Amino acid sequence: MQRVVADDDWVANLGERLPVSPLSALGLLLAATIGFRIAVENASSRALLESAFPLLAATAVVLADRRLVASGVGVRDRLTVFAYGLGGFLAAALVTALHLHVLRLDGAGVTTPLYLTLMSGTVGVAAGTVAGLYEIRQRSAVREARRQHARLEEFASIVSHDLRNPLSVAQGRLQETYRTGDPSHLEAVDYSLERMDELIEDSLSVARNGTQVTDQEPVQLVDIASEAWAVVETSDSSYELSGNRTIRADPTRTRRLLENLFRNAIEHAGPDTVIRIGALKNGFYVEDDGPGIPEGRRESVLEQGVSSTADGSGLGLAIVRAIADAHGWDVAVAESSSGGARFEFTGVQGR
């Protein structure tokens, strides 16, 4: 899964331009060298004994790097693992070279010092790769903790700020009921309480959905879209599916993501809008035929608190962003073919 990197992140930009992953290249080079040695010596017992473990180590390094690429780990993190692996190679090779030099000074030199140094370095690459994997795992945990902390702060902001208005309305109307005995004020109280409940539920959803998704399973886009459509008050709106595909995702959260997109489209595009869900090469999209989103607002509509309606919480699309982030998907807001809003989700793994 390819990530969009910042223009000033020269390390990640450099990594994106490389034709092959550096760690895989290093592992393949070492494995090829060891394999060549085994072939030259006609797979002698000595060559096999010396080379078996380093060859397995080099193969494991390549497989580990391929797994990182397949899992969508960012370029910067993969370069970090490479740096640790290269550091392990240099450290192990240096220690071995010094030891062989001491043996040579004592008159007990070996016949293939360079090859033994290379094999020792290969084992060092494997050890360094393990250390690098642990490092990026810790980084990921720290980033997730920071994201979760930010969402909890956003939740606290909603609770302390946005709830004040419906709470004030409820208190004022309740006092009017006591003062006048007119029960009609209780309708406004009931509406305010419902509004408060919605704000709390949506805010909690933003915070909870920010946690990383670990249990993903293959789901059909057509099935998850149909389930989401079934629980949305659609009025006279309709939806069309353009191409089906299997994606790996958390079904419950993905259904919630589509529900919010459907509700957002119907709320802003009108009760008779047509919503389309379609497959992309590495993801999917949801679009409508409504008025669309002005280009200047497309980067901000996914932020919490941004709403085009006076009584909107600005949380619906923030929940969409939180769920996409938890899956590791990239979200882009664009214009549909009919001039409406289009949300594209890329970096989505298939079966």
C-alpha positions in Angstrom: 0.0 0.0 0.0 1.5 3.3 -1.1 1.3 6.3 1.2 1.2 10.0 0.4 4.2 11.6 2.0 4.9 15.2 2.8 6.9 17.2 0.3 9.5 18.0 2.9 10.0 14.4 4.1 13.1 13.8 2.0 13.7 10.3 3.5 10.3 9.0 2.5 10.5 10.7 -0.9 13.8 9.1 -1.5 12.4 5.7 -0.5 9.4 6.1 -2.9 11.8 6.7 -5.8 13.9 3.5 -5.2 13.1 0.8 -7.7 13.3 -2.0 -5.1 13.1 -2.1 -1.3 16.6 -1.7 0.2 16.2 -4.4 2.8 15.0 -6.9 0.2 17.9 -6.0 -2.1 20.4 -6.5 0.7 18.9 -9.8 1.7 18.8 -11.1 -1.9 22.4 -10.0 -2.5 23.6 -11.9 0.6 21.5 -15.0 -0.2 22.8 -15.0 -3.8 26.4 -14.7 -2.6 26.0 -17.6 -0.2 24.1 -19.7 -2.8 27.0 -19.1 -5.3 29.5 -20.3 -2.8 27.5 -23.5 -2.2 27.3 -24.1 -5.9 31.0 -23.4 -6.6 32.0 -26.0 -4.0 29.5 -28.5 -5.3 27.4 -28.4 -2.1 30.2 -29.8 -0.1 29.6 -30.7 3.5 31.7 -27.9 4.8 30.0 -25.3 2.5 26.6 -26.4 3.6 27.6 -26.4 7.3 29.0 -22.9 7.1 26.3 -21.5 4.9 23.0 -23.1 6.1 22.1 -20.7 9.0 23.2 -17.5 7.2 21.2 -18.5 4.1 18.1 -19.0 6.2 18.8 -15.7 7.9 19.0 -13.9 4.6 15.9 -15.5 3.3 14.0 -14.6 6.5 15.1 -10.9 6.0 13.6 -10.8 2.5 10.4 -12.5 3.6 10.1 -10.0 6.5 10.5 -7.1 4.2 8.0 -8.4 1.7 5.5 -8.8 4.6 6.1 -5.2 5.6 5.3 -4.0 2.1 2.2 -6.2 1.8 1.0 -4.9 5.1 1.2 -1.3 3.9 3.9 -0.2 6.3 5.1 3.3 5.4 8.4 3.9 3.5 10.0 5.7 6.4 9.3 2.8 8.8 10.7 0.3 6.2 13.8 2.4 5.8 14.2 2.3 9.6 14.2 -1.5 9.6 16.7 -1.4 6.7 19.0 0.9 8.7 18.8 -1.4 11.7 19.6 -4.4 9.5 22.5 -2.6 7.9 23.8 -1.6 11.3 23.6 -5.2 12.4 25.5 -6.3 9.3 28.3 -3.8 9.9 28.6 -4.6 13.6 28.7 -8.3 13.2 31.1 -8.1 10.2 33.4 -5.8 12.2 33.5 -8.1 15.2 34.2 -11.1 13.1 36.9 -9.3 11.1 38.7 -8.3 14.2 38.5 -11.8 15.6 39.9 -13.3 12.4 42.7 -10.7 12.4 43.6 -11.8 15.9 43.7 -15.4 14.8 45.9 -14.5 11.9 48.3 -12.8 14.2 48.5 -15.9 16.3 49.2 -18.0 13.3 45.8 -19.7 13.2 44.2 -18.0 10.2 41.4 -19.3 8.1 41.2 -20.0 4.4 38.1 -17.9 3.7 38.2 -14.9 6.0 36.1 -12.6 3.7 33.4 -15.2 3.3 33.2 -15.9 7.0 32.9 -12.2 7.7 30.1 -11.9 5.1 28.2 -14.8 6.7 28.6 -13.3 10.1 27.3 -10.0 8.8 24.3 -11.8 7.3 23.3 -13.1 10.7 23.8 -9.6 12.0 21.3 -8.3 9.3 18.7 -10.7 10.6 19.3 -9.6 14.2 19.2 -5.9 13.2 16.0 -6.5 11.3 14.3 -8.0 14.4 15.4 -4.9 16.4 14.1 -2.7 13.6 10.7 -4.4 13.6 10.5 -3.9 17.3 11.3 -0.2 16.9 8.7 0.5 14.3 6.1 -1.4 16.3 6.9 0.9 19.3 6.6 3.9 17.0 3.2 2.7 15.7 2.0 2.3 19.3 3.1 5.8 20.2 1.5 7.3 17.1 -1.8 5.4 17.8 -1.7 6.6 21.5 -1.2 10.2 20.3 -4.1 9.9 17.8 -6.3 8.4 20.5 -5.3 11.2 22.9 -6.2 13.8 20.3 -9.6 12.2 19.8 -10.3 12.1 23.5 -9.5 15.8 23.7 -11.9 16.4 20.8 -14.5 14.4 22.7 -13.9 16.5 25.8 -14.3 19.6 23.7 -17.6 18.5 22.4 -18.9 17.6 25.8 -17.8 20.9 27.4 -18.8 23.1 24.5 -21.4 21.7 22.1 -23.6 20.2 24.8 -24.0 23.6 26.5 -26.5 24.9 23.9 -29.1 22.0 24.1 -28.6 21.8 27.8 -29.4 25.5 28.2 -32.4 25.1 26.0 -33.7 22.1 28.1 -33.1 24.0 31.4 -34.9 27.1 30.1 -37.9 25.3 28.7 -38.2 23.1 31.9 -38.2 26.3 34.0 -41.0 27.7 31.7 -43.0 24.5 32.2 -42.7 24.9 36.0 -43.6 28.6 35.8 -46.5 28.5 33.4 -47.7 24.9 33.7 -47.7 24.7 29.9 -46.5 21.1 28.9 -45.8 22.2 25.3 -42.4 23.3 26.5 -41.5 19.7 27.2 -41.4 19.0 23.5 -38.3 21.2 23.2 -36.9 19.6 26.3 -37.3 16.2 24.7 -35.7 17.3 21.5 -32.7 18.9 23.4 -32.2 15.6 25.3 -32.2 13.6 22.1 -29.7 16.0 20.6 -27.4 15.7 23.5 -27.6 11.9 23.3 -26.7 12.1 19.6 -23.7 14.3 20.3 -22.4 12.1 23.0 -22.8 8.9 21.0 -21.1 10.4 17.9 -18.3 11.9 19.9 -17.6 8.5 21.6 -17.7 6.9 18.2 -14.9 9.2 17.0 -12.8 8.3 20.0 -13.5 4.6 19.8 -13.1 4.2 16.1 -9.7 5.7 16.2 -8.2 2.5 17.6 -6.3 0.3 15.2 -8.2 -2.5 13.4 -6.5 -5.8 14.0 -9.2 -8.3 13.2 -9.9 -7.8 9.5 -11.7 -10.4 7.4 -12.7 -10.6 3.7 -16.0 -8.9 3.0 -17.9 -8.2 -0.2 -18.4 -4.6 -1.0 -21.9 -5.2 -2.3 -22.9 -7.1 0.9 -21.6 -4.4 3.3 -23.1 -1.6 1.2 -26.5 -3.3 1.2 -26.4 -3.9 5.0 -25.5 -0.2 5.6 -28.3 1.0 3.2 -30.9 -1.1 5.0 -30.5 0.8 8.3 -30.4 4.3 6.9 -33.6 6.4 6.5 -33.3 6.8 2.7 -36.6 8.5 1.8 -36.8 8.5 -2.0 -33.0 8.2 -2.5 -31.5 5.2 -4.2 -28.0 3.7 -4.5 -26.2 1.9 -7.4 -23.2 -0.4 -7.2 -20.6 -0.1 -10.0 -18.3 -3.1 -9.7 -17.9 -5.4 -6.8 -14.8 -6.5 -5.0 -13.6 -8.3 -1.9 -11.8 -6.1 0.7 -10.2 -7.0 4.0 -11.9 -4.9 6.7 -13.7 -4.9 10.0 -17.3 -5.4 8.8 -19.0 -3.5 11.7 -16.8 -0.4 11.3 -17.0 -0.4 7.6 -20.7 -0.6 7.7 -20.7 2.4 10.1 -18.5 4.2 7.6 -20.9 3.7 4.8 -23.9 4.5 6.9 -22.4 7.9 7.7 -21.6 8.6 4.1 -25.1 7.7 3.0 -26.7 9.9 5.7 -24.4 12.7 4.8 -25.3 12.5 1.1 -29.0 12.4 1.8 -28.8 15.3 4.3 -26.9 17.6 1.9 -27.9 16.4 -1.5 -31.6 16.0 -0.9 -34.1 13.1 -0.2 -34.1 11.9 -3.9 -30.4 11.8 -4.5 -28.7 8.9 -6.2 -25.7 7.4 -4.4 -23.1 5.3 -6.2 -20.6 2.9 -4.7 -17.9 1.6 -6.9 -14.6 -0.4 -6.8 -11.2 1.1 -7.4 -8.0 -0.7 -8.2 -6.9 -0.5 -4.6 -10.0 0.6 -2.8 -13.5 1.9 -3.4 -15.5 5.1 -3.7 -18.9 6.6 -2.6 -20.4 9.5 -4.6 -23.7 11.3 -5.1 -25.4 13.6 -7.6 -25.9 16.5 -5.2 -24.4 20.0 -5.2 -21.0 18.7 -4.2 -18.4 20.2 -1.9 -16.6 23.4 -2.8 -12.9 22.7 -3.6 -11.8 25.1 -0.8 -13.6 23.0 1.8 -12.7 19.5 0.7 -9.6 19.3 3.0 -11.6 20.4 6.1 -14.9 18.5 5.8 -13.4 15.4 7.4 -12.4 17.3 10.5 -14.4 17.2 13.7 -16.8 20.1 14.2 -17.0 21.1 10.5 -20.6 21.2 9.4 -22.6 23.1 6.7 -25.8 23.2 8.8 -26.5 25.3 11.8 -27.5 22.3 14.0 -25.0 19.8 12.6 -22.4 18.3 15.0 -19.7 18.0 12.3 -19.0 14.5 13.5 -20.5 12.3 10.8 -17.5 12.6 8.4 -15.1 12.8 11.3 -16.2 9.3 12.2 -15.6 8.3 8.5 -12.1 9.6 8.8 -11.5 7.8 12.1 -12.6 4.5 10.7 -10.5 4.9 7.6 -7.5 5.8 9.7 -8.0 2.8 11.9 -7.9 0.5 8.8 -4.9 2.4 7.4 -6.8 3.7 4.4 -6.3 7.0 2.7 -9.3 9.2 2.2 -9.7 11.8 -0.6 -12.6 14.1 -1.3 -13.3 15.0 -4.9 -16.1 15.8 -7.3 -18.3 13.0 -8.8 -19.0 12.7 -12.5 -22.4 14.4 -12.0 -20.9 17.3 -9.9 -21.7 15.9 -6.5 -19.4 14.8 -3.7 -17.1 11.8 -4.1 -15.2 10.1 -1.3 -12.3 7.8 -2.4 -10.7 5.2 -0.1 -7.4 3.8 -1.3 -4.8 1.6 0.2 -7.5 -1.0 0.9 -6.3 -4.6 0.9 -8.1 -7.3 -1.0 -8.6 -10.9 -0.2 
